Amino acid sequence: MVHGQAPTCDAHARHRAGITANPAPHRTPAAPAGLVIALLLGAATAHAVADTAPGPVMEETLVTGRARSLLGLTDSASVGVVGANDLAARPLLRAGELLEIVPGTAVTQHSGTGKANQYFLRGFNLDHGTDFAGFLDGVPLNQPTHGHGQGYLDLNPIIPEFVDHVRYGKGPYDAAVGDFSAAGHAHYALAEDLERPFVQFTGGAYAFYRGVAGAAAGLGPGTLLAGIEAQHYGGPWVLDEDADKFNALLRYTAHALPLAPRLTLTAYDADWNATDQVPARAISRGLISRRGNLDPTLGGKSTRLGADLALGTAMDDDGWRANAYLVHNDFRLYSNFTYFLDDPVDGDQLTQRDRRLTTGMNSTWTRRHPLGGLPARWTLGAQVRHDAIGDVALLRSRARRPLVTVREDSVAQTSLGLFLESAIRLAPLWRTTIGLRADRYWFDVDSLLAANSGSTAATLVTPKFALVFGPWRDTEWFVNVGQGFHSNDARGSVTRIDPASGEPAQPVDPLVRATGAEGGVRAYLGGRLHSTLSVWYLDLGSELVFVGDAGTTEASGSSRRYGVELANHLRATDWLTFDLDVAFTDARFDDTADDAIPNSVGRVITAGATIDLPSGLFGALRLRHFGDSPLTEDGRIEAAATTVVNLRAGWRFDRHLELAVDVFNLFDVGHPDISYYFASCIPGDPASACGAALPARDGVEDVHLHPVEPRSLRASLRYRF
């Protein structure tokens, strides 16, 4: 459970109080696409270093689970890898919970199943991904200048059964990761082969039905992998969610060919009805039940089609890798956060549209070459991305029928990132990694309102540094310092008139810098206990983001965060493992008396026990605890903590047949999954705040909540051929 005031995607009520922003940037023409591609290809094929340093600086490795030692393999204590075995042992209520393998992360949902989840990490309300970067085999998943929220990160297009491993990191210390990575990042790597073809069927409470199947076979010089997923969910709400999801995966990997080309095709489609967060007073008055709704016409539809071609040589020695991708996204969402606050007749329903074609290339080149006689490995990288957003719009609607267009734009956004990193072995027990990253962004906005059209550009240079001592007596010590950033919505960078109110507005800084520092230790004791401890600090220059629901920008001011994280994984026996992850965070605004950051969760604890007996019995018991959090900046309104326990139990009858049963919310707690605090108007509210004749309707401030899904059971039957 996570609580807080109206999120960025629900921030229409906060927008009404006023807008602050930074001075207008200088307008610069967008970059020619040919120039960007030429720079990328030039960086990818450069050969500037000749000699190879003897011995490895840091070797790559394949990690199949948290029990595997990472000593000598990472530059930070908060970097980790989780393999397919650990992922398969977790009961997953929804695909977005794949991100909860990152210690200290909370994943919630305040709307329908098909919408991206809310992510919370290190005191950030990541609002679908503003400061957390996600990647699928090198293809960025975050969507800048999105119709619903900046950095929109939807993990629904990932089929969990086909994830080979997840590599994650926290803080702005990785030179290879740019936009949206101040809090952290996660790379999802899909499998290239399957041990056996399989088919799985799942059925459960509230009309949950899911089928997934996969197969792989040799074809010519490589392997062809195919997977498919189809799911339907009615949901526990009064309103039938009627959520349908379809995923397909086709991958061909030819390791026998030069440069080992790999082609991946993906398809995703979903549509759903949604029960959004509702005012607590609507429940207490008996207007609706706890799982009821005030607008039964909410929901959405999302489509994603992707193609990715990767090739390269081995990277544990001198090598080169690159990939090029093409992704089409089509998104439509119907939401109502304030109900009848702005329009007492037709209501406040909003329609958000986003249709885009994203193209890009990534290239990384690695070479070993000594520096001053010291063994060193050099990495040069280039990343280019272009989002052709043909239609990004915000409309007022009623029962999904458009009434008024608030804002409608087409946007061309191009980014080029270059980075250089050097990993140097200073002494047998000392090594350092020094990185430098430069990012250039070009924005070109064509708005329905001519005053909000324009072009601009911005550049940001961010250094990174790591110092590592060890491995020594099965421990390693880390110090990290670095800078990162997130981009703001391109529309906000050229906006001059608030499209909702018609008042003057100032453009915002396109790129916002984050500065972080971290100290940590990693220990691998007795061959069974793997523990990490991190103490960290992060300063963000501005939490200014584009508010998709209001069609304008909002500044929250600069902020600082610090915290401590402890992660433990114990392999007690060959068949029994335990894990315990604890994260404490303090998040505050700078230079203000009311400095609490709404939705900043100060405590996240996850724990689990997993068994996998030779007899065929397997299971897992997992606890997720989210601490209390402020709902307002003055801390006057708070939300209490919630603890949810999930259970999985199953039996492998033989090498072919497997049965598993998942019980979610085992103790049927009734707390909110997420809460906010803002103003709205609903039937029965006093006329002094919500009267139809009032020129200014202030509404009634209240907690708006979305409940944890009640206890539910799902059974899965898998057959391996």
PyMOL commands that set and color helices and strands:
alter all, ss='L'
color gray80, all
select helices_A, chain A and resi 8-10+12-15+33-44+84-88+95-101+160-162+280-284+450-452+687-690
alter helices_A, ss='H'
color red, helices_A
select strands_A, chain A and resi 2-3+80-83+106-108+118-121+124-125+132-136+139-140+163-170+184-190+198-204+208-219+222-233+243-253+262-273+278-279+299-312+319-335+350-368+376-398+401-427+430-447+454-472+475-487+511-525+529-540+545-547+552-554+559-571+576-589+603-612+617-626+629-630+638-639+642-652+657-664+672-680+700-707+712-720
alter strands_A, ss='S'
color yellow, strands_A
deselect
rebuild
show_as cartoon
